[in-house]
Amino acid sequence: MHVELSRTYPVSRKRGFDRFMDVKSWTDWTTLEVTNSEAAVWEKPGDTIRYARKTALPGFAMKGEGVLNEVATDVLVRMTMTTAGLPAMPIECQFAHAGRGAFTLTLTIDTDDPPGFFEDALQQLLFVETLTARDMRRCLDGLEKVLARTPVG
């Protein structure tokens, strides 16, 4: 499965990168609630967070773990998110300068086909790929809202 989405934001790349790396803010803009956010450190390869993936069913969340694999300040983040029942999701996040006071964030996921819960592998792949793209769009939308309301400073 390959999913790639990009969004350009009207704030500096540094500001966007700093917000992205602040795991305490993830609940505000991602589909994840970091369950150990007070103790979580997300700065160098090997750092790990635990999370609950928000779902459409009230009171139901899927637990998982994220590992920071690589970080190049203001440019690149590679991480792997592992949620029970889904394939591991290696995510590459590229931060590119997009003109004065703007940056483009590109999220890319390349992963194996998900383990079977449908008989038809194509239907299964399209289901997980559709949900993955939807969650990625929600994260990009949420980051846009958070960046728009966060004062420069």
Salt bridges, closest charged atoms under 4 A:
GLU4 OE1 - HIS2 NE2 3.87
ASP18 OD2 - LYS14 NZ 2.71
ASP47 OD1 - LYS44 NZ 3.23
GLU70 OE1 - ARG78 NH1 2.53
GLU92 OE1 - ARG78 NE 2.72
ASP110 OD1 - HIS2 ND1 2.55
ASP135 OD2 - ARG53 NH1 3.31
ASP135 OD1 - ARG134 NH2 3.06
ASP141 OD1 - ARG7 NH2 2.68
GLU144 OE1 - ARG7 NH1 2.96
